[in-house]
Amino acid sequence: MASAPFGSILGVTDGGVAVHCCDYETLGPDALADRDDFKHSVGGVTTGYKWQCVELGRRYLLVNYGVVYDNIAMAYDIFRLKYVRRVSDNALFPLRPHTNGQATTLPAKGSLLIWNPEGKFETTGHIAVVVTATETHVDIVEQNVDFTMWPAGQTYSRRLQVATDPETGAYKLQCTIDGSILGWTTVDMSVKYNYEDVPRATPTDLTHHVVTLSADAVATPWVDASLPFVQTFLQQADWQPSAGPSDYFCMTAHGQRALEYATDHLHHMFLDATDWVLHHEKELGAHFRIPSALWPRLWHSWINAKPDFIAGRFDMTLTADGLKVYEYNADSASCLMECGYNQDAWATLAGLNTVGRSGSDALFTKLVTTWQARRVEGPLHLLCDNNPEEICHAQYMAAAAAAAGLTTHVVVGLGALRRGAGNDLVDADGVVLRNVWKTWAWRTALNELSDDEWTAFLATDEKDARGWVSPRHGRHGGADLKLVDVLLSPSIRVFEPLWTLIPSSKAILPVLNQLYPKHPLLLTSSFELSPALQQSGYAVKPVAGRAGANISIVDATGSVLSQSEGRWADDTPVYQELALLPKHNGKYVQLGTWAIGGEHGGTIIRADTSKIMGLDSYVYALRVVN
């Protein structure tokens, strides 16, 4: 049967919900020239892009149940969402996940069926809505799979067979196309979702301890000197352990579960907010201090490079009300090697490997599996500045990528890179750059050009009939090679991608409050200093700031408790509710968790006599105890 034109109604299901054709190939050159035309809404509620699978899922739940789920990066991420929101009063209701082949409960009408990111749905996964479920078959509705009209009288897109395990009674839904079904998630409208039901840490979960290292112990080799990142590390005398009393910390198993939950949950909240910012660029874009000419490239990165996130670090504090997130270093972050290697090696040196367990021993393995999942083609160049900490960081990441089967090249500085044939960039050995991971923040590249230079640099980009940008090679005015030439080359795949600029910006914090009001993991943040923040005390942060620079901490009386210097003094400020770090043994202690591929990979402790963590703040080992 011939494909229907884009937007055609293929059929109608429960509640009068229409299922539309998503065949972009049938669009004419002038169709939907404005990107906003691709957004669909019902009663003022945006359901998504025409006519994607995720849009249908959200629209079906909205029309039939009055609820919607959060924006997500990929369709398969819906399996990890915890709740839906009722539009009329913002009440939350839990989503109950069931793994295909393990669940002993059939999907219900309105359950969201979710595919793994493989086969036909290799990059994004896929979702469909269950409209009928029996012991023998399940009927689903879906968009962006088949582009033909339904037979007369049919109210579903496809029928899937159900197999039952005779021993366990578990149900397995059979996929009829190239792909595999991860499972399904069902809205439970019988009970409201309660944040109190999730694991929440308290200050008593974190304790400070002291161990005394002997001279003989610190003279014993405690790291593997054959590893390149360790060799760089050992060249820094001030990074070595010394004899005498040394601090370390313990976190209860309950507290660790709370950290893991917070990391996984916050990652998706920040991605949800990123999607929201991109949809509301006109209202919010100016707060992010991003050149206006770059926003189409950000859209392109978000649409085409969502999965190219490898690792980011959350900075948190532990308060009497539980964990609170300060910010997300999703673009460029330090302490990866310290988290995944050093703290466990030091714990063994100190005889602490029998005290509880590590909270980070799986970090390296998760990096390896994340790189494997990205299916990188060609060599990976890891770029870093000529700084020992950054070199260690790059070499540690290179070791994980190499363990994943990639050919890696660590490049210190840009001096060895040059232009090759055509628009290619090559390293000192003539190897063409095709994939790049970097320790440099995207903000460093942004600062290389003025707004006018950015406009000229991106002038070669083209837009199709739908308003989507097609990146082309730009050139800045100078002859020297800049970071922008590497990171914005259309022939180079970048990890972490351009879109990570948005969740890494402090400007995302007020957006999170808008999307998740009164969320227990968030501190109230605003673009303006409100009376409520003045009453509670607040921190002032520069939107583009890094490494604790140019932060002021002000208490409820208006007194400045602490202030840091830096080069972002004139940057746009964001005001965040005051939540001081807990103090242990004369030092303020900050928790950091690594999100590897979007999931918790490890926990790291930093401490300082200052209330504001900086580049020189010390890292301590953490053990998880029962």
C-alpha positions as CSV (number, residue, x, y, z in Angstrom):
1,M,0.0,0.0,0.0
2,A,1.3,3.5,-0.9
3,S,2.6,5.8,1.8
4,A,0.2,8.5,2.9
5,P,1.3,12.2,2.8
6,F,2.9,13.7,5.9
7,G,0.2,14.6,8.5
8,S,-2.5,12.4,7.1
9,I,-4.7,10.6,9.7
10,L,-3.9,6.9,9.4
11,G,-6.6,6.0,11.9
12,V,-8.3,7.0,15.1
13,T,-8.2,5.2,18.5
14,D,-9.5,5.7,22.0
15,G,-10.8,9.1,23.0
16,G,-10.8,10.2,19.3
17,V,-7.0,10.4,19.3
18,A,-5.8,10.5,15.7
19,V,-2.6,8.7,14.6
20,H,-0.8,10.7,11.9
21,C,1.6,9.9,9.2
22,C,5.2,10.9,9.9
23,D,6.7,10.4,6.4
24,Y,9.0,13.4,6.0
25,E,9.9,12.3,2.5
26,T,6.4,13.4,1.3
27,L,6.9,17.0,2.4
28,G,7.4,19.6,-0.3
29,P,10.3,22.1,-0.2
30,D,8.1,24.9,1.2
31,A,6.3,22.9,3.8
32,L,6.5,24.0,7.4
33,A,9.3,26.5,6.9
34,D,9.0,27.6,10.6
35,R,10.3,25.1,13.1
36,D,7.4,26.1,15.4
37,D,5.1,24.6,12.9
38,F,6.4,21.2,13.9
39,K,5.3,21.5,17.5
40,H,1.8,20.2,18.3
41,S,-0.3,21.2,21.2
42,V,-3.7,20.2,22.7
43,G,-5.4,22.8,24.8
44,G,-2.3,24.9,25.1
45,V,-0.2,21.9,26.3
46,T,2.7,21.0,23.9
47,T,2.6,17.3,23.1
48,G,5.8,17.2,21.0
49,Y,7.0,17.2,17.4
50,K,4.7,16.2,14.5
51,W,4.3,13.3,14.2
52,Q,6.8,11.4,16.4
53,C,6.1,8.4,18.5
54,V,6.7,10.4,21.8
55,E,4.2,13.0,20.7
56,L,1.5,10.4,20.3
57,G,2.2,8.9,23.7
58,R,2.0,12.2,25.4
59,R,-1.2,13.2,23.5
60,Y,-2.9,9.9,24.2
61,L,-2.4,10.2,28.0
62,L,-3.4,13.9,27.9
63,V,-6.6,13.3,26.0
64,N,-7.7,10.1,27.8
65,Y,-6.3,10.7,31.4
66,G,-5.4,14.4,31.6
67,V,-1.8,13.6,32.4
68,V,1.6,14.1,30.6
69,Y,5.1,12.8,31.1
70,D,8.3,14.9,31.2
71,N,10.3,15.8,28.1
72,I,13.0,13.2,27.5
73,A,16.1,12.9,25.5
74,M,15.3,9.6,23.8
75,A,12.1,7.5,23.5
76,Y,13.6,4.7,25.6
77,D,14.2,7.1,28.5
78,I,10.5,7.0,29.2
79,F,11.1,3.6,30.9
80,R,13.0,5.4,33.6
81,L,10.5,8.1,34.3
82,K,9.0,7.9,37.8
83,Y,5.7,9.8,37.4
84,V,3.3,11.7,35.2
85,R,1.8,15.1,35.9
86,R,-1.9,15.9,35.8
87,V,-2.3,19.1,33.8
88,S,-5.3,20.5,35.8
89,D,-3.6,20.7,39.2
90,N,0.0,19.5,38.7
91,A,-0.7,16.4,40.9
92,L,1.8,13.6,40.3
93,F,1.0,9.9,39.7
94,P,3.6,7.1,39.6
95,L,4.7,5.2,36.5
96,R,5.1,1.5,37.2
97,P,7.8,-0.1,35.0
98,H,7.7,-3.7,33.8
99,T,10.5,-5.5,32.0
100,N,9.5,-7.5,29.0
101,G,10.0,-11.2,29.6
102,Q,10.1,-10.8,33.4
103,A,6.8,-9.1,34.3
104,T,3.9,-11.2,35.6
105,T,1.4,-8.4,35.0
106,L,0.1,-7.7,31.5
107,P,0.2,-4.1,30.2
108,A,-3.0,-2.1,30.8
109,K,-4.9,0.1,28.4
110,G,-2.8,3.3,28.2
111,S,0.5,1.6,29.1
112,L,3.5,2.9,27.2
113,L,5.3,0.1,25.4
114,I,9.0,0.9,25.0
115,W,11.6,-0.5,22.6
116,N,15.4,-0.8,23.1
117,P,17.7,1.5,21.1
118,E,18.6,-1.2,18.5
119,G,17.5,-2.4,15.1
120,K,15.1,-0.1,13.4
121,F,15.2,2.2,16.4
122,E,19.0,2.0,16.9
123,T,19.5,5.6,18.1
124,T,16.3,6.7,19.9
125,G,14.3,3.6,20.8
126,H,10.6,3.8,20.2
127,I,7.3,3.9,22.2
128,A,3.8,2.9,21.4
129,V,0.5,3.0,23.5
130,V,-1.3,-0.2,24.4
131,V,-5.0,0.0,23.6
132,T,-5.9,-3.7,24.2
133,A,-4.1,-6.4,26.2
134,T,-5.1,-10.0,26.4
135,E,-3.3,-13.2,27.4
136,T,-2.6,-13.9,23.7
137,H,-2.1,-10.5,22.1
138,V,-1.6,-6.8,22.6
139,D,-2.9,-4.1,20.3
140,I,-0.9,-0.9,20.1
141,V,-1.0,2.6,18.4
142,E,2.1,4.3,17.3
143,Q,3.5,7.0,15.0
144,N,6.6,7.1,12.8
145,V,6.7,3.4,12.0
146,D,4.2,2.6,9.3
147,F,2.9,5.3,6.9
148,T,-0.2,3.5,5.5
149,M,-3.9,3.9,6.3
150,W,-5.5,1.4,8.7
151,P,-8.1,-1.0,7.3
152,A,-11.7,0.1,7.7
153,G,-13.0,-0.4,11.3
154,Q,-9.5,-1.0,12.8
155,T,-8.6,1.1,15.9
156,Y,-4.9,0.1,16.3
157,S,-1.7,0.3,14.4
158,R,-0.3,-3.2,15.1
159,R,-1.1,-6.4,16.9
160,L,1.7,-8.1,18.9
161,Q,1.6,-11.7,20.1
162,V,2.1,-12.5,23.8
163,A,4.1,-15.5,25.0
164,T,3.8,-16.8,28.6
165,D,6.7,-18.5,30.4
166,P,5.2,-21.8,31.7
167,E,7.4,-21.9,34.7
168,T,7.4,-18.2,35.9
169,G,4.2,-17.0,34.4
170,A,6.1,-14.0,32.9
171,Y,4.8,-12.3,29.8
172,K,6.9,-11.6,26.8
173,L,5.6,-9.4,23.9
174,Q,6.9,-10.4,20.5
175,C,8.2,-7.6,18.2
176,T,7.0,-7.8,14.6
177,I,9.7,-5.6,13.1
178,D,13.5,-5.2,13.4
179,G,13.9,-4.4,17.1
180,S,13.3,-5.6,20.6
181,I,10.9,-4.5,23.3
182,L,12.4,-3.3,26.6
183,G,9.2,-3.3,28.6
184,W,6.2,-1.2,29.4
185,T,5.3,1.4,32.0
186,T,1.8,1.9,33.4
187,V,0.3,5.0,35.0
188,D,-1.1,4.3,38.4
189,M,-3.9,6.7,39.0
190,S,-5.0,5.1,42.3
191,V,-2.3,6.8,44.4
192,K,-0.4,10.1,44.1
193,Y,3.4,10.0,43.7
194,N,5.1,11.0,46.8
195,Y,8.6,12.4,46.9
196,E,8.9,11.1,50.4
197,D,8.8,7.5,49.1
198,V,12.1,7.9,47.4
199,P,15.4,7.4,49.3
200,R,16.5,10.6,51.0
201,A,19.8,11.1,52.8
202,T,20.2,13.0,56.0
203,P,23.3,14.6,57.6
204,T,23.7,11.6,59.8
205,D,24.4,9.4,56.8
206,L,27.7,11.1,56.2
207,T,30.4,10.8,58.8
208,H,34.0,11.9,59.1
209,H,36.9,9.6,60.1
210,V,40.6,9.7,60.5
211,V,43.2,7.1,59.7
212,T,47.0,7.4,60.5
213,L,49.3,6.5,57.6
214,S,52.7,5.1,58.6
215,A,55.9,6.1,56.9
216,D,56.3,2.5,55.6
217,A,52.8,2.6,54.1
218,V,53.3,5.8,52.1
219,A,56.7,4.5,50.9
220,T,54.9,1.5,49.4
221,P,53.8,1.8,45.7
222,W,50.0,2.3,45.9
223,V,49.1,3.0,42.3
224,D,49.9,1.1,39.1
225,A,52.8,3.1,37.5
226,S,52.4,1.3,34.2
227,L,49.2,3.2,33.5
228,P,49.7,6.5,31.5
229,F,47.4,8.5,33.7
230,V,49.2,7.3,36.8
231,Q,52.5,8.2,35.3
232,T,51.3,11.8,34.9
233,F,49.8,11.8,38.3
234,L,53.1,10.6,40.0
235,Q,55.0,13.6,38.5
236,Q,53.1,15.9,40.9
237,A,54.8,15.7,44.3
238,D,52.0,17.6,46.1
239,W,49.4,14.9,45.0
240,Q,51.2,12.1,47.0
241,P,50.0,10.8,50.3
242,S,52.0,11.7,53.4
243,A,52.6,10.0,56.7
244,G,50.4,11.0,59.6
245,P,46.6,11.5,60.2
246,S,44.4,11.6,57.1
247,D,40.7,12.3,56.7
248,Y,38.2,10.0,55.0
249,F,34.4,9.8,55.0
250,C,31.8,7.1,55.2
251,M,28.3,7.2,53.7
252,T,25.6,4.8,54.8
253,A,24.2,2.4,52.2
254,H,20.9,4.3,52.5
255,G,22.7,7.5,51.8
256,Q,24.5,6.0,48.8
257,R,21.1,4.8,47.4
258,A,19.8,8.4,47.8
259,L,22.8,9.7,45.9
260,E,22.3,7.1,43.1
261,Y,18.7,7.9,42.8
262,A,19.3,11.7,42.8
263,T,22.0,11.4,40.1
264,D,19.8,9.3,37.7
265,H,16.7,11.5,38.4
266,L,18.5,14.8,38.1
267,H,20.2,13.9,34.8
268,H,16.8,13.5,33.2
269,M,15.4,16.6,34.9
270,F,18.3,18.7,33.5
271,L,17.7,17.2,30.0
272,D,14.0,18.0,30.3
273,A,14.9,21.6,31.1
274,T,17.3,21.6,28.2
275,D,14.5,20.7,25.8
276,W,12.3,23.3,27.4
277,V,14.9,26.0,27.0
278,L,15.3,25.1,23.3
279,H,11.6,25.4,22.8
280,H,11.5,28.7,24.6
281,E,14.6,30.3,23.3
282,K,12.9,33.6,22.6
283,E,12.0,34.1,26.2
284,L,15.0,32.4,27.9
285,G,17.9,32.5,25.4
286,A,19.3,35.8,26.5
287,H,19.9,34.5,30.1
288,F,22.4,31.9,28.8
289,R,24.9,34.4,27.2
290,I,25.1,32.3,24.0
291,P,25.6,34.0,20.7
292,S,22.3,34.3,18.9
293,A,23.7,32.8,15.7
294,L,24.7,29.6,17.6
295,W,21.2,28.6,18.6
296,P,20.4,26.8,15.4
297,R,23.5,24.7,15.9
298,L,22.4,24.0,19.4
299,W,19.1,22.7,18.0
300,H,21.0,20.5,15.5
301,S,23.2,19.1,18.3
302,W,20.1,18.3,20.5
303,I,18.3,16.6,17.7
304,N,21.3,14.7,16.2
305,A,23.7,14.2,19.1
306,K,21.6,13.6,22.2
307,P,23.3,10.2,22.9
308,D,26.8,11.6,22.6
309,F,26.9,12.4,26.3
310,I,29.6,10.4,28.2
311,A,30.2,11.9,31.7
312,G,29.1,14.8,33.8
313,R,29.4,15.7,37.5
314,F,26.7,16.9,39.9
315,D,27.7,19.1,42.8
316,M,25.5,18.7,45.8
317,T,25.2,19.5,49.5
318,L,23.6,17.4,52.2
319,T,21.2,19.3,54.3
320,A,18.7,18.6,57.1
321,D,16.1,18.4,54.3
322,G,18.1,15.9,52.2
323,L,20.4,16.2,49.2
324,K,20.2,19.5,47.3
325,V,21.9,20.0,43.9
326,Y,24.0,23.1,43.3
327,E,24.7,22.6,39.6
328,Y,25.5,20.1,36.8
329,N,28.9,20.1,35.2
330,A,27.6,18.3,32.1
331,D,30.0,19.9,29.6
332,S,33.5,19.7,31.2
333,A,34.2,18.4,34.7
334,S,37.2,17.4,36.8
335,C,37.8,14.7,39.4
336,L,37.0,11.7,37.2
337,M,40.2,9.9,37.8
338,E,40.1,10.8,41.5
339,C,36.7,9.3,41.7
340,G,37.2,6.1,39.7
341,Y,40.8,5.2,40.6
342,N,42.6,7.3,43.2
343,Q,40.2,7.1,46.1
344,D,40.0,3.3,46.0
345,A,43.8,3.0,45.6
346,W,44.3,5.3,48.6
347,A,41.7,3.4,50.6
348,T,43.7,0.2,50.0
349,L,46.9,2.0,51.0
350,A,45.2,3.1,54.2
351,G,43.9,-0.3,55.0
352,L,40.3,0.8,54.4
353,N,39.3,-1.6,51.7
354,T,37.8,-3.7,54.4
355,V,35.7,-0.8,55.7
356,G,32.4,-1.1,53.9
357,R,32.8,-0.9,50.1
358,S,33.6,1.5,47.3
359,G,31.0,3.7,45.9
360,S,32.9,4.2,42.7
361,D,34.5,0.9,41.8
362,A,32.1,0.4,38.8
363,L,32.9,3.9,37.3
364,F,35.6,2.7,34.8
365,T,33.4,-0.2,33.7
366,K,30.5,2.1,33.1
367,L,32.7,4.4,31.0
368,V,33.7,1.4,28.9
369,T,30.2,0.3,28.3
370,T,29.1,3.8,27.6
371,W,31.8,4.2,24.9
372,Q,30.8,0.8,23.5
373,A,27.2,1.9,23.3
374,R,28.1,5.1,21.3
375,R,29.4,2.9,18.4
376,V,32.2,5.3,17.5
377,E,33.6,4.9,14.0
378,G,37.3,5.8,13.5
379,P,39.9,7.0,16.0
380,L,39.1,9.1,19.1
381,H,41.2,12.2,19.8
382,L,41.1,13.4,23.4
383,L,42.0,17.1,23.6
384,C,43.2,18.8,26.8
385,D,45.1,21.8,27.9
386,N,48.7,21.6,29.0
387,N,47.8,21.1,32.7
388,P,48.7,17.9,34.7
389,E,45.2,17.5,36.1
390,E,43.6,17.8,32.6
391,I,46.1,15.5,31.1
392,C,45.4,12.9,33.8
393,H,41.7,13.3,33.2
394,A,42.1,12.9,29.4
395,Q,44.4,9.8,29.8
396,Y,42.0,8.2,32.2
397,M,39.1,8.7,29.7
398,A,41.4,7.4,26.9
399,A,42.0,4.2,28.9
400,A,38.3,3.6,29.2
401,A,37.7,4.3,25.5
402,A,40.6,2.0,24.6
403,A,39.2,-0.7,26.8
404,A,36.0,-0.3,24.7
405,G,37.9,-1.1,21.6
406,L,38.6,2.5,20.3
407,T,41.9,3.7,18.9
408,T,42.8,6.7,21.0
409,H,45.1,9.7,20.7
410,V,45.6,12.2,23.6
411,V,46.4,15.6,22.2
412,V,47.8,18.3,24.6
413,G,47.0,21.8,23.3
414,L,46.1,22.7,19.7
415,G,49.6,23.4,18.5
416,A,50.0,20.0,16.9
417,L,46.8,20.2,14.9
418,R,46.7,21.5,11.4
419,R,44.4,21.8,8.4
420,G,44.5,18.8,6.0
421,A,42.9,18.2,2.6
422,G,39.6,19.9,2.1
423,N,38.0,20.8,5.5
424,D,39.7,18.0,7.4
425,L,41.8,18.6,10.5
426,V,44.8,16.3,11.2
427,D,47.0,15.6,14.2
428,A,50.9,15.6,14.2
429,D,50.9,12.1,12.7
430,G,48.6,13.0,9.9
431,V,45.6,11.2,11.5
432,V,42.3,12.9,10.5
433,L,40.1,14.0,13.4
434,R,36.7,12.3,13.2
435,N,35.8,12.0,16.9
436,V,36.8,14.3,19.7
437,W,36.4,14.2,23.5
438,K,37.7,17.3,25.3
439,T,38.4,18.6,28.8
440,W,37.9,22.2,27.5
441,A,34.4,23.6,28.3
442,W,32.4,24.8,25.3
443,R,32.4,28.2,27.0
444,T,36.1,28.4,26.2
445,A,35.3,28.1,22.5
446,L,32.5,30.6,22.8
447,N,34.8,33.2,24.2
448,E,37.2,32.9,21.2
449,L,34.9,34.9,18.9
450,S,32.8,38.1,19.3
451,D,29.1,38.0,18.4
452,D,29.8,39.5,15.0
453,E,32.5,37.0,14.4
454,W,30.1,34.2,15.4
455,T,27.6,35.4,12.9
456,A,30.3,35.4,10.1
457,F,31.6,32.0,11.3
458,L,28.2,30.4,11.0
459,A,27.0,32.2,7.9
460,T,27.7,29.2,5.7
461,D,25.2,27.1,7.6
462,E,22.1,26.2,5.6
463,K,18.5,25.6,6.6
464,D,16.1,23.2,5.0
465,A,12.4,23.8,4.3
466,R,11.5,22.9,7.9
467,G,13.9,25.5,9.3
468,W,16.5,22.9,10.5
469,V,20.1,24.0,10.2
470,S,22.6,21.9,8.2
471,P,26.0,22.8,9.6
472,R,28.7,23.8,7.1
473,H,32.4,24.5,7.6
474,G,32.9,28.0,8.9
475,R,36.1,30.0,9.1
476,H,37.0,32.7,11.6
477,G,38.9,35.8,10.5
478,G,42.4,34.7,11.6
479,A,44.8,32.2,10.1
480,D,45.5,30.3,13.4
481,L,43.6,27.2,14.3
482,K,41.1,27.8,17.1
483,L,39.1,25.5,19.3
484,V,35.9,26.5,17.4
485,D,37.4,25.1,14.2
486,V,37.6,21.7,15.9
487,L,34.5,21.6,18.0
488,L,32.2,23.0,15.3
489,S,33.5,21.1,12.3
490,P,30.6,19.2,10.8
491,S,32.9,16.3,10.0
492,I,33.9,15.8,13.7
493,R,31.7,14.1,16.2
494,V,32.2,15.8,19.6
495,F,31.7,14.2,23.1
496,E,30.4,16.1,25.2
497,P,28.2,17.6,22.4
498,L,27.3,21.3,21.9
499,W,23.9,21.0,23.6
500,T,25.6,20.3,27.0
501,L,26.2,24.1,27.1
502,I,22.7,24.5,28.3
503,P,22.5,22.1,31.3
504,S,26.0,23.2,32.3
505,S,24.9,26.9,32.5
506,K,23.7,28.3,35.9
507,A,20.8,29.8,33.8
508,I,19.2,26.3,33.8
509,L,18.6,26.5,37.5
510,P,15.5,28.9,37.5
511,V,14.1,26.8,34.6
512,L,14.2,23.7,36.7
513,N,12.2,25.4,39.4
514,Q,9.6,26.3,36.8
515,L,9.3,22.8,35.5
516,Y,9.7,21.0,38.9
517,P,8.2,23.4,41.6
518,K,9.1,22.4,45.1
519,H,11.1,19.4,44.0
520,P,13.0,18.1,47.1
521,L,16.4,17.9,45.2
522,L,16.3,21.5,44.0
523,L,17.1,24.8,45.6
524,T,15.0,27.8,44.7
525,S,16.8,29.8,42.0
526,S,15.9,32.9,40.1
527,F,17.2,35.4,37.6
528,E,16.1,38.2,40.0
529,L,16.8,38.7,43.7
530,S,13.4,38.0,45.2
531,P,12.2,38.9,48.7
532,A,11.9,35.2,49.5
533,L,15.6,34.6,48.6
534,Q,16.6,37.7,50.6
535,Q,14.8,36.2,53.6
536,S,16.4,32.8,53.3
537,G,19.9,33.9,52.3
538,Y,21.3,33.2,48.9
539,A,24.3,32.6,46.7
540,V,25.0,34.7,43.6
541,K,26.5,32.7,40.7
542,P,27.7,33.9,37.3
543,V,25.8,32.1,34.5
544,A,29.0,31.1,32.7
545,G,31.3,30.7,35.8
546,R,33.3,27.7,36.5
547,A,35.4,26.2,39.3
548,G,33.7,28.2,42.1
549,A,34.8,31.6,40.7
550,N,32.9,34.8,41.3
551,I,30.4,33.3,43.8
552,S,29.1,35.3,46.7
553,I,27.3,33.8,49.7
554,V,24.9,36.1,51.5
555,D,23.0,35.3,54.7
556,A,19.5,36.3,55.7
557,T,20.8,39.5,57.3
558,G,22.5,40.6,54.1
559,S,26.0,39.9,55.3
560,V,28.4,38.4,52.8
561,L,29.7,35.1,54.4
562,S,32.1,34.2,51.6
563,Q,33.2,35.5,48.2
564,S,35.4,34.2,45.5
565,E,37.3,36.0,42.8
566,G,37.6,35.2,39.1
567,R,37.1,36.4,35.6
568,W,33.3,36.3,35.5
569,A,32.7,39.4,37.7
570,D,30.6,41.1,34.9
571,D,28.6,38.0,33.9
572,T,24.8,37.7,34.2
573,P,24.0,36.6,37.8
574,V,21.7,33.8,39.0
575,Y,20.4,33.8,42.6
576,Q,20.1,30.5,44.4
577,E,18.6,29.7,47.8
578,L,21.3,29.5,50.5
579,A,22.2,25.9,51.5
580,L,25.6,25.9,53.2
581,L,27.9,22.8,53.0
582,P,28.1,20.7,56.2
583,K,31.2,21.2,58.2
584,H,33.4,18.3,59.3
585,N,36.7,18.6,61.2
586,G,37.0,22.3,60.3
587,K,36.3,21.8,56.6
588,Y,33.2,22.3,54.4
589,V,32.3,19.1,52.6
590,Q,30.7,18.9,49.2
591,L,29.3,15.7,47.6
592,G,29.9,15.1,43.9
593,T,28.3,12.3,41.8
594,W,29.3,11.3,38.3
595,A,26.6,10.5,35.8
596,I,28.1,8.1,33.3
597,G,25.9,7.8,30.2
598,G,23.2,9.4,32.3
599,E,23.4,7.0,35.3
600,H,25.2,7.1,38.6
601,G,28.8,6.0,38.2
602,G,30.5,7.1,41.4
603,T,30.6,9.4,44.3
604,I,33.4,11.8,45.2
605,I,34.0,14.0,48.3
606,R,35.7,17.4,48.1
607,A,36.4,19.6,51.1
608,D,37.9,23.0,51.9
609,T,38.2,25.5,54.7
610,S,36.3,27.9,52.4
611,K,32.5,27.6,52.0
612,I,33.1,27.7,48.2
613,M,34.8,24.8,46.4
614,G,37.5,25.8,44.0
615,L,40.3,24.3,41.8
616,D,42.5,23.7,44.8
617,S,39.8,22.0,47.0
618,Y,41.0,18.6,48.2
619,V,39.5,15.3,47.3
620,Y,38.9,12.7,50.0
621,A,38.1,9.0,49.9
622,L,34.5,7.8,50.6
623,R,33.5,4.4,51.8
624,V,29.9,3.0,51.8
625,V,29.0,1.3,55.0
626,N,25.9,-0.6,56.2
